[in-house]
Amino acid sequence: MSGHRPFSDLMKDWSPERRAHSEASKIKLTNRWASFERLCHGMGIGSEEMARLIDLEQSAISRLLRSPDMKVSTLRELSAAMGGEMHITATFSDRSVEIGGLAAADHQPDAAICFNPL
């Protein structure tokens, strides 16, 4: 395709400082945003144990943990099975907003949004 080229071609003229900054940013994001698969691995929870916790086949859990696009209800169920809670927060320049009402049991039209100034 015209106008498309590998990212490595774009980086070839970068200064060493820019390359270091890019690598540091990548590491920071990798540490901050973990997939559920990496999270489970880090907590010592295998797909067999997770399957037992939420009563699914191990193969289904393996597919779920590798999925790039899960339902909120699935993420919530996996989090709960691991002993956690899931919260979804939208962050803006002047505030963060916790978004609620994404599951039938949570639906509270006016109480579902909490504004937290940054």
Phi, psi and omega in degrees: 000143179290136177086356180253133177211160182298149179300325179300327176293323179291327184278345190299334180262007180289146175288160176302325179295317180294320177298317180296318179297317179298316180295318179297320178296319179297316180296317180299314179294321179298320179289327183279319184252100180255143173288161177299326179298313178294322179298312179301314180300315180295331179269000179075025180253114179275167181296330178295315180293319179297320178301318179294320182296322182247013172058055174228164175292146180301322180295325178293320178296316179303316179295317180299314183295335179266354184291132178279352186217099181250156173290149177302319181297325178291316177300318179296316180295318178296317178300314180297321180296333179271001179090015182245180174236149179250134177231141176247124183234131172263128182249128179243174183297330184248356181191166170239148184231119174278127185262124179243188177072023181266359175228150184307320182289338183269351192293108175223095191311313185268333184269359188280346183246124178244122179269126178236107179297144180282000000 
